[in-house]
Amino acid sequence: ILCFDANEGAGRWEAEPAPPPKEVAPVAVDSVAALEIRTLPVRAGMVWEADAAGTSSIVKDEEGPYFAKLALVVDRASRFIFELNMFPPGGSATERSAEALASAIRKAGFRPGKVVVRSQDLLVALRPLAAAFDVPLERGAVRSLLEVRADMTRAMKRGGL
């Protein structure tokens, strides 16, 4: 990593050590909710994609405007949105993803055959939850979810949402 140091006259680029990798904490599992979800039927062929990330949507709040974050759970084949949660910056994206996944399963009344997440951090964080729900979890491409996010961004720019 090269960092620019402007304090030395005309400035110069200096090599800086990379920041240490952050530790990802697995999300806490509510055993009562997990037992309830674990009893739901499985739709083996259904693959859901889950992620949480920042958006370009500005939310005006009493404390001032901010760029919202979004937790999404989308069906891979149909691009149906099972869960969509907006939250302020500073909130834990992994916690919000876990909440969104649990909520999506409860509302749907069934468990998907598999859940795919984009990031390694999210995979590590959601492993205990997926195991408690008895839902296979893997890291991979989340094309449908990214298409849904892009569609939502375009609609927001046009003022359609």
DSSP file (Angstrom, degrees, kcal/mol; ACC not computed):
  #  RESIDUE AA STRUCTURE BP1 BP2  ACC     N-H-->O    O-->H-N    N-H-->O    O-->H-N    TCO  KAPPA ALPHA  PHI   PSI    X-CA   Y-CA   Z-CA
    1    1 A I              0   0    0      0, 0.0    15,-2.6     0, 0.0     2,-0.5   0.000 360.0 360.0 360.0 130.4    0.0    0.0    0.0
    2    2 A L  E     -A   15   0A   0     13,-0.2     2,-0.4    11,-0.0    13,-0.2  -0.903 360.0-167.1-105.6 132.9    1.4    3.4   -0.9
    3    3 A C  E     -A   14   0A   0     11,-2.8    11,-2.8    -2,-0.5     2,-0.5  -0.942  18.7-128.5-118.9 140.5    0.4    6.4    1.1
    4    4 A F  E     -A   13   0A   0     -2,-0.4     2,-0.7     9,-0.2     9,-0.2  -0.775  16.7-160.9 -90.5 126.2    1.0   10.1    0.1
    5    5 A D  E >   +A   12   0A   0      7,-3.0     7,-1.4    -2,-0.5     3,-0.7  -0.914  11.7 178.5-109.3 106.3    2.7   12.2    2.8
    6    6 A A  T 3   +     0   0    0     -2,-0.7    -1,-0.1     5,-0.2     3,-0.1   0.518  66.4  82.1 -85.8  -5.7    2.1   15.9    2.1
    7    7 A N  T 3  S+     0   0    0      1,-0.2     2,-0.8     5,-0.1    -1,-0.2   0.544  75.3  76.5 -76.9  -6.3    4.0   17.1    5.2
    8    8 A E  S X  S-     0   0    0     -3,-0.7     3,-2.0     1,-0.1     2,-0.5  -0.606 111.1 -93.0-107.1  70.8    7.4   16.8    3.5
    9    9 A G  T 3  S+     0   0    0     -2,-0.8    -1,-0.1     1,-0.3     3,-0.1  -0.433 113.5   9.8  64.8-113.3    7.5   19.8    1.2
   10   10 A A  T 3  S-     0   0    0     -2,-0.5    -1,-0.3     1,-0.2    -3,-0.1   0.554 114.7-116.5 -77.4  -7.1    6.2   18.7   -2.2
   11   11 A G    <   -     0   0    0     -3,-2.0     2,-0.3    -5,-0.1    -5,-0.2   0.005  28.9-143.2  91.5 159.3    5.1   15.4   -0.8
   12   12 A R  E     -A    5   0A   0     -7,-1.4    -7,-3.0    -3,-0.1     2,-0.5  -0.990  16.5-111.5-157.4 158.3    6.1   11.9   -1.4
   13   13 A W  E     -A    4   0A   0     -2,-0.3     2,-0.4    -9,-0.2    -9,-0.2  -0.814  36.2-174.3 -93.9 130.6    4.7    8.4   -1.7
   14   14 A E  E     -A    3   0A   0    -11,-2.8   -11,-2.8    -2,-0.5     2,-0.3  -0.967  28.2-114.5-128.0 142.7    5.8    6.0    1.0
   15   15 A A  E     -A    2   0A   0     -2,-0.4   -13,-0.2   -13,-0.2    -2,-0.0  -0.588  35.7-169.8 -72.4 132.0    5.2    2.3    1.5
   16   16 A E        -     0   0    0    -15,-2.6     2,-0.1    -2,-0.3    -1,-0.0  -0.928  28.7-101.6-120.8 147.0    3.0    1.7    4.6
   17   17 A P        -     0   0    0      0, 0.0   -15,-0.0     0, 0.0     0, 0.0  -0.400  44.0-104.2 -66.0 145.4    2.3   -1.7    6.1
   18   18 A A        -     0   0    0      1,-0.1     0, 0.0    -2,-0.1     0, 0.0  -0.401  42.1-100.7 -66.4 144.3   -1.1   -3.1    5.3
   19   19 A P        -     0   0    0      0, 0.0    -1,-0.1     0, 0.0     3,-0.1  -0.352  46.7 -96.1 -63.8 148.5   -3.6   -2.9    8.1
   20   20 A P        -     0   0    0      0, 0.0     2,-0.0     0, 0.0     0, 0.0  -0.348  48.4 -95.1 -64.3 146.7   -4.0   -6.1   10.0
   21   21 A P        -     0   0    0      0, 0.0     2,-0.2     0, 0.0    -3,-0.0  -0.358  43.4-116.7 -63.1 140.1   -6.9   -8.2    8.8
   22   22 A K        -     0   0    0     -3,-0.1     2,-0.4     1,-0.1     0, 0.0  -0.513  23.0-118.0 -79.9 147.1  -10.1   -7.6   10.8
   23   23 A E        -     0   0    0     -2,-0.2     2,-0.6     1,-0.0    -1,-0.1  -0.694  23.1-143.4 -83.1 132.0  -11.5  -10.4   12.9
   24   24 A V        -     0   0    0     -2,-0.4    -1,-0.0     0, 0.0    98,-0.0  -0.864  11.1-146.6 -99.3 122.9  -15.0  -11.4   11.8
   25   25 A A        -     0   0    0     -2,-0.6     3,-0.1     1,-0.0     2,-0.1  -0.748  17.6-121.3 -89.8 129.8  -17.3  -12.4   14.6
   26   26 A P        -     0   0    0      0, 0.0    99,-0.2     0, 0.0   100,-0.2  -0.399  36.7-104.4 -63.2 145.4  -19.9  -15.0   14.0
   27   27 A V        -     0   0    0     98,-2.4     2,-0.2     1,-0.1   102,-0.0  -0.376  36.1-104.4 -71.2 151.1  -23.4  -13.8   14.6
   28   28 A A        -     0   0    0     -3,-0.1     2,-0.5    -2,-0.1    -1,-0.1  -0.493  32.6-137.1 -74.1 145.3  -25.2  -15.0   17.7
   29   29 A V        -     0   0    0     -2,-0.2     2,-0.9    -3,-0.1     3,-0.1  -0.918   1.9-142.4-111.2 125.8  -27.8  -17.6   17.2
   30   30 A D     >  -     0   0    0     -2,-0.5     4,-2.8     1,-0.2     5,-0.2  -0.773  15.1-157.7 -82.2 108.9  -31.2  -17.5   19.0
   31   31 A S  H  > S+     0   0    0     -2,-0.9     4,-2.2     1,-0.2    -1,-0.2   0.826  88.2  52.3 -64.0 -33.0  -31.7  -21.2   19.7
   32   32 A V  H  > S+     0   0    0      2,-0.2     4,-2.0     1,-0.2    -1,-0.2   0.946 113.4  43.4 -67.3 -47.2  -35.5  -20.9   20.0
   33   33 A A  H  > S+     0   0    0      1,-0.2     4,-2.6     2,-0.2     5,-0.2   0.897 113.1  53.3 -63.4 -39.9  -35.8  -19.1   16.7
   34   34 A A  H  X S+     0   0    0     -4,-2.8     4,-2.6     1,-0.2    -1,-0.2   0.904 108.0  49.7 -62.7 -41.4  -33.4  -21.6   15.1
   35   35 A L  H  X S+     0   0    0     -4,-2.2     4,-1.0     2,-0.2    -1,-0.2   0.908 111.5  49.4 -63.7 -41.6  -35.4  -24.5   16.3
   36   36 A E  H >< S+     0   0    0     -4,-2.0     3,-0.6     1,-0.2     4,-0.3   0.928 115.0  43.5 -61.7 -46.3  -38.6  -23.0   14.9
   37   37 A I  H >< S+     0   0    0     -4,-2.6     3,-1.6     1,-0.2    -2,-0.2   0.866 106.3  61.5 -68.7 -37.0  -36.9  -22.3   11.5
   38   38 A R  H 3< S+     0   0    0     -4,-2.6    -1,-0.2     1,-0.3    -2,-0.2   0.752  98.8  57.9 -62.6 -24.8  -35.3  -25.8   11.4
   39   39 A T  T << S+     0   0    0     -4,-1.0    -1,-0.3    -3,-0.6    -2,-0.2   0.587  84.6 102.8 -83.0  -9.7  -38.7  -27.4   11.5
   40   40 A L  S <  S-     0   0    0     -3,-1.6    70,-0.2    -4,-0.3    71,-0.0  -0.406  82.5-100.1 -72.3 150.1  -39.8  -25.6    8.3
   41   41 A P        -     0   0    0      0, 0.0    70,-3.3     0, 0.0     2,-0.4  -0.242  34.2-124.2 -67.1 160.0  -39.8  -27.6    5.1
   42   42 A V  E     -b  111   0B   0     68,-0.2     2,-0.9    71,-0.0     3,-0.1  -0.880   5.9-151.7-108.1 136.1  -37.0  -27.3    2.6
   43   43 A R  E >   -b  112   0B   0     68,-2.8     3,-2.0    -2,-0.4    70,-1.2  -0.852  19.3-165.5-101.3  93.7  -37.3  -26.3   -1.1
   44   44 A A  E 3  S+     0   0B   0     -2,-0.9    -1,-0.2     1,-0.3     0, 0.0   0.787  79.7  48.5 -56.5 -37.5  -34.2  -28.2   -2.3
   45   45 A G  E 3  S+     0   0B   0     -3,-0.1     2,-0.4    68,-0.1    -1,-0.3   0.528  88.9 102.0 -82.8  -4.5  -33.9  -26.6   -5.7
   46   46 A M  E <   -     0   0B   0     -3,-2.0    67,-1.7    65,-0.2    68,-1.2  -0.686  51.1-169.1 -88.9 128.4  -34.3  -23.0   -4.4
   47   47 A V  E     -b  114   0B   0     -2,-0.4    29,-3.1    66,-0.2    30,-0.4  -0.967   3.2-163.9-116.7 126.9  -31.1  -20.9   -4.1
   48   48 A W  E     -bC 115  75B   0     66,-2.6    68,-2.9    -2,-0.5     2,-0.4  -0.825   7.6-148.3-107.0 149.5  -31.2  -17.6   -2.3
   49   49 A E  E     -bC 116  74B   0     25,-3.2    25,-2.8    -2,-0.3     2,-0.4  -0.960  17.4-172.9-115.4 135.3  -28.5  -14.9   -2.5
   50   50 A A  E     +bC 117  73B   0     66,-2.4    68,-0.6    -2,-0.4     2,-0.3  -0.971  14.1 144.4-131.9 143.6  -27.8  -12.7    0.5
   51   51 A D  E     - C   0  72B   0     21,-1.8    21,-2.8    -2,-0.4     2,-0.4  -0.978  29.2-148.2-165.3 162.7  -25.7   -9.6    1.0
   52   52 A A  E     + C   0  71B   0     -2,-0.3     2,-0.3    19,-0.2    19,-0.2  -0.985  33.0 143.7-139.8 132.8  -25.5   -6.3    2.9
   53   53 A A  E     - C   0  70B   0     17,-2.0    17,-2.9    -2,-0.4    -2,-0.0  -0.968  47.9 -79.6-158.9 168.8  -23.7   -3.3    1.4
   54   54 A G  E     - C   0  69B   0     -2,-0.3     2,-0.3    15,-0.2    15,-0.2  -0.299  40.7-152.7 -71.9 160.2  -23.8    0.5    1.2
   55   55 A T  E     -     0   0B   0     13,-2.1    -1,-0.1     2,-0.2    94,-0.0  -0.771  26.1-124.1-125.3 172.1  -26.1    2.3   -1.2
   56   56 A S  E    S+     0   0B   0     -2,-0.3     2,-0.4    11,-0.1    13,-0.1   0.241  76.5 116.1 -97.6  11.0  -26.1    5.6   -3.0
   57   57 A S  E     -     0   0B   0     11,-0.3    11,-2.2     1,-0.0     2,-0.5  -0.688  59.2-144.1 -84.7 128.2  -29.5    6.4   -1.5
   58   58 A I  E     - C   0  67B   0     -2,-0.4     2,-0.5     9,-0.2     9,-0.2  -0.805  10.7-160.9 -94.6 126.9  -29.5    9.4    0.9
   59   59 A V  E     - C   0  66B   0      7,-3.2     7,-1.9    -2,-0.5     2,-0.6  -0.924  11.0-142.2-107.2 128.5  -31.8    9.1    3.9
   60   60 A K        +     0   0    0     -2,-0.5     2,-0.2     5,-0.2    -2,-0.0  -0.820  30.5 172.2 -94.5 122.7  -32.7   12.3    5.6
   61   61 A D    >   -     0   0    0     -2,-0.6     3,-1.3     3,-0.4    -2,-0.0  -0.732  49.0-102.3-124.4 168.0  -32.9   11.8    9.3
   62   62 A E  T 3  S+     0   0    0      1,-0.3    -1,-0.1    -2,-0.2    -2,-0.0   0.841 124.8  49.2 -60.0 -33.1  -33.3   14.0   12.4
   63   63 A E  T 3  S-     0   0    0      1,-0.3    -1,-0.3    -3,-0.0    -3,-0.0   0.447 129.5 -81.8 -87.7   0.1  -29.6   13.7   13.0
   64   64 A G    <   -     0   0    0     -3,-1.3    -3,-0.4     2,-0.0    -1,-0.3  -0.453  59.5 -51.5 120.9 166.2  -28.8   14.6    9.4
   65   65 A P        +     0   0    0      0, 0.0     2,-0.3     0, 0.0    -5,-0.2  -0.371  54.3 172.2 -74.6 153.0  -28.6   12.8    6.0
   66   66 A Y  E     -C   59   0B   0     -7,-1.9    -7,-3.2    -2,-0.1     2,-0.6  -0.981  39.3-101.2-152.5 161.1  -26.6    9.6    5.5
   67   67 A F  E     -C   58   0B   0     -2,-0.3    -9,-0.2    -9,-0.2   -11,-0.1  -0.785  46.3-133.0 -84.8 122.0  -26.0    7.0    2.9
   68   68 A A  E     -     0   0B   0    -11,-2.2   -13,-2.1    -2,-0.6     2,-0.3  -0.333   7.9-138.0 -74.8 155.1  -28.2    4.0    3.8
   69   69 A K  E     -CD  54  87B   0     18,-3.2    18,-2.3   -15,-0.2     2,-0.4  -0.768  17.8-148.0-104.8 159.6  -27.0    0.4    3.9
   70   70 A L  E     -CD  53  86B   0    -17,-2.9   -17,-2.0    -2,-0.3     2,-0.5  -0.991  11.3-161.2-137.6 128.1  -29.1   -2.4    2.5
   71   71 A A  E     -CD  52  85B   0     14,-3.0    14,-2.6    -2,-0.4     2,-0.4  -0.943  24.1-176.8-105.5 127.3  -29.5   -6.1    3.5
   72   72 A L  E     -CD  51  84B   0    -21,-2.8   -21,-1.8    -2,-0.5     2,-0.4  -0.944  23.9-169.5-128.8 144.7  -31.1   -8.1    0.8
   73   73 A V  E     +CD  50  83B   0     10,-2.1     9,-2.4    -2,-0.4    10,-1.5  -0.971  23.6 176.5-130.7 118.3  -32.2  -11.7    0.4
   74   74 A V  E     -CD  49  81B   0    -25,-2.8   -25,-3.2    -2,-0.4     2,-0.4  -0.940  33.7-118.3-128.0 140.9  -33.1  -12.6   -3.3
   75   75 A D  E  >  -C   48   0B   0      5,-2.6     4,-1.9    -2,-0.4   -27,-0.2  -0.655  24.2-142.6 -74.9 130.7  -34.2  -15.8   -5.0
   76   76 A R  T  4 S+     0   0    0    -29,-3.1    -1,-0.1    -2,-0.4   -28,-0.1   0.907  93.1  41.2 -63.5 -44.8  -31.5  -16.6   -7.7
   77   77 A A  T  4 S+     0   0    0    -30,-0.4    -1,-0.2     1,-0.2   -29,-0.1   0.930 129.4  23.6 -74.1 -46.1  -33.9  -17.9  -10.4
   78   78 A S  T  4 S-     0   0    0      2,-0.1    -2,-0.2     0, 0.0    -1,-0.2   0.625  91.1-131.2 -97.6 -14.5  -36.8  -15.4  -10.2
   79   79 A R     <  +     0   0    0     -4,-1.9     2,-0.2     1,-0.2    -3,-0.1   0.676  48.6 163.4  65.3  19.5  -35.0  -12.4   -8.6
   80   80 A F        -     0   0    0     -5,-0.1    -5,-2.6     1,-0.1     2,-0.8  -0.504  39.4-128.1 -67.5 133.8  -37.9  -12.2   -6.1
   81   81 A I  E     +D   74   0B   0     -7,-0.2    -7,-0.2    -2,-0.2     3,-0.1  -0.770  29.4 176.7 -89.0 110.3  -36.9  -10.1   -3.1
   82   82 A F  E    S+     0   0B   0     -9,-2.4     2,-0.3    -2,-0.8    -8,-0.2   0.800  71.5   8.3 -81.6 -30.6  -37.6  -12.1    0.0
   83   83 A E  E     +D   73   0B   0    -10,-1.5   -10,-2.1     2,-0.0     2,-0.4  -0.982  56.7 179.1-153.8 140.6  -36.3   -9.5    2.4
   84   84 A L  E     +D   72   0B   0     -2,-0.3     2,-0.5   -12,-0.2   -12,-0.2  -0.938   9.8 175.2-142.8 115.8  -35.0   -5.9    2.1
   85   85 A N  E     -D   71   0B   0    -14,-2.6   -14,-3.0    -2,-0.4     2,-0.4  -0.983  13.9-158.4-127.0 123.3  -33.8   -4.0    5.1
   86   86 A M  E     +D   70   0B   0     -2,-0.5   -16,-0.2   -16,-0.2    -2,-0.0  -0.801  20.1 172.9 -95.1 142.2  -32.3   -0.5    5.0
   87   87 A F  E     -D   69   0B   0    -18,-2.3   -18,-3.2    -2,-0.4     3,-0.1  -0.984  31.4-100.6-147.6 156.8  -30.2    0.5    8.0
   88   88 A P    >   -     0   0    0      0, 0.0     3,-1.4     0, 0.0   -20,-0.1  -0.266  48.9 -86.9 -74.7 162.3  -27.9    3.5    8.9
   89   89 A P  T 3  S+     0   0    0      0, 0.0     3,-0.1     0, 0.0   -21,-0.0  -0.283 112.1  44.0 -62.5 154.5  -24.1    3.4    8.7
   90   90 A G  T 3  S+     0   0    0      1,-0.4     2,-0.1    -3,-0.1     3,-0.0   0.096  84.5 118.2  95.1 -23.9  -22.4    2.0   11.7
   91   91 A G  S <  S-     0   0    0     -3,-1.4     2,-0.5     1,-0.1    -1,-0.4  -0.467  79.1 -97.6 -73.2 150.1  -24.8   -0.9   12.0
   92   92 A S     >  -     0   0    0      1,-0.2     4,-2.4    -2,-0.1     5,-0.2  -0.561  27.3-158.7 -73.0 117.5  -23.3   -4.3   11.7
   93   93 A A  H  > S+     0   0    0     -2,-0.5     4,-2.2     1,-0.2    -1,-0.2   0.863  93.5  51.8 -64.1 -35.8  -23.8   -5.5    8.1
   94   94 A T  H  > S+     0   0    0      2,-0.2     4,-2.3     1,-0.2    -1,-0.2   0.908 109.9  48.2 -69.6 -40.1  -23.4   -9.1    9.2
   95   95 A E  H  > S+     0   0    0      2,-0.2     4,-2.5     1,-0.2    -2,-0.2   0.922 113.0  48.5 -63.6 -43.1  -26.0   -8.8   12.0
   96   96 A R  H  X S+     0   0    0     -4,-2.4     4,-2.5     1,-0.2    -2,-0.2   0.871 110.4  51.5 -66.0 -36.0  -28.4   -7.2    9.5
   97   97 A S  H  X S+     0   0    0     -4,-2.2     4,-2.5     2,-0.2    -1,-0.2   0.908 110.2  49.4 -65.0 -41.4  -27.8   -9.9    7.0
   98   98 A A  H  X S+     0   0    0     -4,-2.3     4,-2.5     2,-0.2     5,-0.2   0.924 112.2  47.6 -62.7 -45.0  -28.5  -12.5    9.7
   99   99 A E  H  X S+     0   0    0     -4,-2.5     4,-2.5     1,-0.2    -2,-0.2   0.909 112.4  50.0 -61.9 -42.3  -31.7  -10.8   10.6
  100  100 A A  H  X S+     0   0    0     -4,-2.5     4,-2.5     2,-0.2    -2,-0.2   0.907 111.4  48.1 -64.4 -42.3  -32.8  -10.5    7.0
  101  101 A L  H  X S+     0   0    0     -4,-2.5     4,-2.2     2,-0.2    -2,-0.2   0.936 113.6  46.4 -64.7 -46.9  -32.1  -14.2    6.3
  102  102 A A  H  X S+     0   0    0     -4,-2.5     4,-2.3     1,-0.2    -2,-0.2   0.916 114.6  48.1 -61.7 -43.4  -34.0  -15.3    9.4
  103  103 A S  H  X S+     0   0    0     -4,-2.5     4,-2.8    -5,-0.2     5,-0.2   0.901 109.8  52.4 -64.1 -42.0  -36.9  -13.0    8.6
  104  104 A A  H  X S+     0   0    0     -4,-2.5     4,-2.3     2,-0.2    -1,-0.2   0.914 111.1  46.7 -61.9 -43.3  -37.0  -14.1    5.0
  105  105 A I  H  X>S+     0   0    0     -4,-2.2     4,-2.2     2,-0.2     5,-0.8   0.933 113.3  48.6 -65.8 -45.4  -37.2  -17.8    6.0
  106  106 A R  H  <5S+     0   0    0     -4,-2.3    -2,-0.2     1,-0.2    -1,-0.2   0.939 114.6  45.0 -59.6 -47.3  -39.9  -17.1    8.6
  107  107 A K  H  <5S+     0   0    0     -4,-2.8    -1,-0.2     1,-0.2    -2,-0.2   0.871 114.0  49.0 -65.9 -37.2  -42.0  -15.1    6.2
  108  108 A A  H  <5S-     0   0    0     -4,-2.3    -1,-0.2    -5,-0.2    -2,-0.2   0.832  99.5-137.5 -71.9 -31.7  -41.6  -17.6    3.3
  109  109 A G  T  <5S+     0   0    0     -4,-2.2     2,-0.3     1,-0.3    -3,-0.2   0.633  73.6  67.6  82.2  13.8  -42.6  -20.5    5.6
  110  110 A F  S   <S-     0   0    0     -5,-0.8    -1,-0.3   -70,-0.2   -68,-0.2  -0.974  78.6-114.6-154.8 164.2  -39.8  -22.7    4.1
  111  111 A R  E     -b   42   0B   0    -70,-3.3   -68,-2.8    -2,-0.3   -65,-0.2  -0.841  32.9-120.3-102.2 140.7  -36.0  -23.0    4.0
  112  112 A P  E     -b   43   0B   0      0, 0.0   -68,-0.2     0, 0.0   -65,-0.2  -0.346  20.4-118.8 -72.6 161.7  -34.1  -22.6    0.7
  113  113 A G  E    S-     0   0B   0    -67,-1.7     2,-0.3   -70,-1.2   -66,-0.2   0.758  92.9  -3.6 -69.5 -24.6  -32.0  -25.5   -0.6
  114  114 A K  E     -b   47   0B   0    -68,-1.2   -66,-2.6   -71,-0.2     2,-0.4  -0.970  58.8-144.8-165.0 149.9  -28.9  -23.2   -0.4
  115  115 A V  E     -be  48 137B   0     21,-2.4    23,-2.2    -2,-0.3     2,-0.4  -0.991  16.6-161.0-121.5 131.9  -27.9  -19.7    0.5
  116  116 A V  E     -be  49 138B   0    -68,-2.9   -66,-2.4    -2,-0.4     2,-0.3  -0.939   6.5-171.6-114.8 133.3  -25.0  -18.0   -1.4
  117  117 A V  E     -be  50 139B   0     21,-2.4    23,-2.4    -2,-0.4   -66,-0.1  -0.874  20.8-140.2-120.8 156.8  -23.1  -15.0   -0.1
  118  118 A R  S    S+     0   0    0    -68,-0.6     2,-0.3    -2,-0.3    -1,-0.1   0.867  76.2  59.5 -84.6 -39.2  -20.6  -12.8   -1.9
  119  119 A S     >  -     0   0    0      1,-0.1     4,-1.9    20,-0.1     5,-0.1  -0.644  68.4-137.0-103.7 151.6  -18.0  -12.1    0.8
  120  120 A Q  H  > S+     0   0    0     -2,-0.3     4,-2.5     2,-0.2     5,-0.2   0.868 107.3  56.9 -65.4 -38.2  -15.8  -14.3    2.9
  121  121 A D  H  > S+     0   0    0      1,-0.2     4,-2.5     2,-0.2    -1,-0.2   0.921 108.2  45.9 -60.8 -44.3  -16.5  -12.2    5.9
  122  122 A L  H  > S+     0   0    0      2,-0.2     4,-2.5     1,-0.2    -1,-0.2   0.883 110.5  54.2 -67.0 -37.8  -20.3  -12.7    5.5
  123  123 A L  H  X S+     0   0    0     -4,-1.9     4,-1.1     2,-0.2    -2,-0.2   0.944 111.6  44.3 -59.4 -48.7  -19.7  -16.4    5.0
  124  124 A V  H  < S+     0   0    0     -4,-2.5     3,-0.4     1,-0.2    -2,-0.2   0.919 115.1  48.8 -62.6 -44.3  -17.7  -16.7    8.3
  125  125 A A  H  < S+     0   0    0     -4,-2.5   -98,-2.4     1,-0.2     4,-0.3   0.868 115.4  42.5 -65.9 -37.5  -20.3  -14.6   10.2
  126  126 A L  H  X S+     0   0    0     -4,-2.5     4,-2.9     1,-0.2     5,-0.3   0.557  86.6  93.5 -90.1  -8.0  -23.3  -16.5    9.0
  127  127 A R  H  X S+     0   0    0     -4,-1.1     4,-2.5    -3,-0.4     5,-0.2   0.910  86.8  47.1 -53.0 -48.8  -21.9  -20.1    9.3
  128  128 A P  H  > S+     0   0    0      0, 0.0     4,-2.3     0, 0.0    -1,-0.2   0.897 114.2  48.4 -62.2 -37.3  -23.3  -20.7   12.8
  129  129 A L  H  > S+     0   0    0     -4,-0.3     4,-2.2     2,-0.2    -2,-0.2   0.934 111.9  48.1 -66.4 -46.6  -26.7  -19.3   11.8
  130  130 A A  H  X>S+     0   0    0     -4,-2.9     5,-2.6     1,-0.2     4,-0.8   0.891 112.5  49.6 -61.8 -39.8  -26.9  -21.5    8.6
  131  131 A A  H ><5S+     0   0    0     -4,-2.5     3,-0.5    -5,-0.3    -1,-0.2   0.915 110.7  49.6 -65.2 -42.2  -25.8  -24.5   10.6
  132  132 A A  H 3<5S+     0   0    0     -4,-2.3    -2,-0.2     1,-0.2    -1,-0.2   0.848 115.3  43.8 -65.2 -33.6  -28.5  -23.8   13.3
  133  133 A F  H 3<5S-     0   0    0     -4,-2.2    -1,-0.2     2,-0.2    -2,-0.2   0.564 109.2-126.5 -84.4  -9.3  -31.1  -23.4   10.5
  134  134 A D  T <<5 +     0   0    0     -4,-0.8    -3,-0.2    -3,-0.5    -4,-0.1   0.936  63.4 138.9  57.5  49.9  -29.8  -26.5    8.7
  135  135 A V      < -     0   0    0     -5,-2.6    -1,-0.2    -6,-0.1    -2,-0.2  -0.991  57.3-118.9-123.1 122.3  -29.4  -24.5    5.5
  136  136 A P        -     0   0    0      0, 0.0   -21,-2.4     0, 0.0     2,-0.4  -0.359  32.1-164.5 -60.7 138.6  -26.3  -25.0    3.3
  137  137 A L  E     +e  115   0B   0    -23,-0.2     2,-0.3   -10,-0.0   -21,-0.2  -0.988  13.7 164.7-128.6 134.0  -24.2  -21.8    3.0
  138  138 A E  E     -e  116   0B   0    -23,-2.2   -21,-2.4    -2,-0.4     2,-0.4  -0.975  35.0-115.0-145.8 161.8  -21.5  -21.1    0.4
  139  139 A R  E     +e  117   0B   0     -2,-0.3     2,-0.3   -23,-0.2   -21,-0.2  -0.792  57.6 110.9 -95.0 138.1  -19.5  -18.2   -1.0
  140  140 A G        -     0   0    0    -23,-2.4     2,-0.2    -2,-0.4    -2,-0.0  -0.972  65.4 -35.4-178.5-170.0  -20.0  -17.5   -4.7
  141  141 A A        -     0   0    0     -2,-0.3     3,-0.2     1,-0.1     2,-0.1  -0.469  37.2-164.9 -71.5 138.8  -21.4  -15.1   -7.4
  142  142 A V     >  +     0   0    0     -2,-0.2     4,-2.4     1,-0.1     5,-0.2  -0.484  28.6 152.3-120.2  59.1  -24.6  -13.3   -6.4
  143  143 A R  H  > S+     0   0    0      1,-0.2     4,-2.3     2,-0.2     5,-0.2   0.889  70.3  50.7 -60.2 -43.7  -25.5  -12.1   -9.9
  144  144 A S  H  > S+     0   0    0      1,-0.2     4,-2.3     2,-0.2    -1,-0.2   0.920 111.3  48.7 -62.9 -43.2  -29.3  -11.9   -9.3
  145  145 A L  H  > S+     0   0    0      1,-0.2     4,-2.5     2,-0.2    -1,-0.2   0.913 111.7  49.2 -62.8 -43.0  -28.8   -9.9   -6.1
  146  146 A L  H  X S+     0   0    0     -4,-2.4     4,-2.3     1,-0.2    -1,-0.2   0.864 110.2  51.5 -66.0 -35.0  -26.5   -7.5   -7.9
  147  147 A E  H  X S+     0   0    0     -4,-2.3     4,-2.5     2,-0.2    -2,-0.2   0.911 109.8  49.5 -66.0 -41.8  -29.0   -7.1  -10.8
  148  148 A V  H  X S+     0   0    0     -4,-2.3     4,-2.5     2,-0.2    -2,-0.2   0.925 111.3  49.3 -62.3 -44.5  -31.8   -6.4   -8.3
  149  149 A R  H  X S+     0   0    0     -4,-2.5     4,-2.4     1,-0.2    -2,-0.2   0.914 111.4  49.1 -60.9 -42.5  -29.6   -3.8   -6.5
  150  150 A A  H  X S+     0   0    0     -4,-2.3     4,-2.4     2,-0.2    -2,-0.2   0.908 111.0  49.9 -64.3 -41.8  -28.7   -2.1   -9.9
  151  151 A D  H  X S+     0   0    0     -4,-2.5     4,-2.3     1,-0.2    -2,-0.2   0.911 111.6  48.8 -61.6 -42.6  -32.4   -2.0  -10.9
  152  152 A M  H  X S+     0   0    0     -4,-2.5     4,-2.4     2,-0.2    -2,-0.2   0.904 110.1  51.0 -64.6 -41.1  -33.3   -0.4   -7.5
  153  153 A T  H  X S+     0   0    0     -4,-2.4     4,-2.1     2,-0.2    -2,-0.2   0.921 110.8  48.6 -63.0 -44.4  -30.5    2.2   -7.9
  154  154 A R  H  X S+     0   0    0     -4,-2.4     4,-1.6     1,-0.2    -1,-0.2   0.915 111.8  49.4 -61.7 -42.4  -31.8    3.1  -11.4
  155  155 A A  H  X>S+     0   0    0     -4,-2.3     5,-3.1     1,-0.2     4,-0.6   0.892 110.3  50.6 -65.1 -38.9  -35.4    3.4  -10.1
  156  156 A M  H ><5S+     0   0    0     -4,-2.4     3,-0.6     3,-0.2    -1,-0.2   0.880 108.1  52.5 -66.5 -37.7  -34.2    5.6   -7.2
  157  157 A K  H 3<5S+     0   0    0     -4,-2.1    -1,-0.2     1,-0.2    -2,-0.2   0.836 110.5  48.1 -66.9 -31.8  -32.3    7.9   -9.6
  158  158 A R  H 3<5S-     0   0    0     -4,-1.6    -1,-0.2    -5,-0.2    -2,-0.2   0.595 118.0-115.0 -81.4 -10.9  -35.4    8.3  -11.7
  159  159 A G  T <<5S+     0   0    0     -4,-0.6    -3,-0.2    -3,-0.6    -2,-0.1   0.667  78.7 128.7  85.7  16.9  -37.5    9.0   -8.6
  160  160 A G      <       0   0    0     -5,-3.1    -4,-0.2    -6,-0.2    -5,-0.1   0.613 360.0 360.0 -83.8 -12.2  -39.5    5.8   -9.1
  161  161 A L              0   0    0     -6,-0.6    -1,-0.2    -9,-0.1    -5,-0.1   0.378 360.0 360.0-121.3 360.0  -39.0    4.5   -5.5
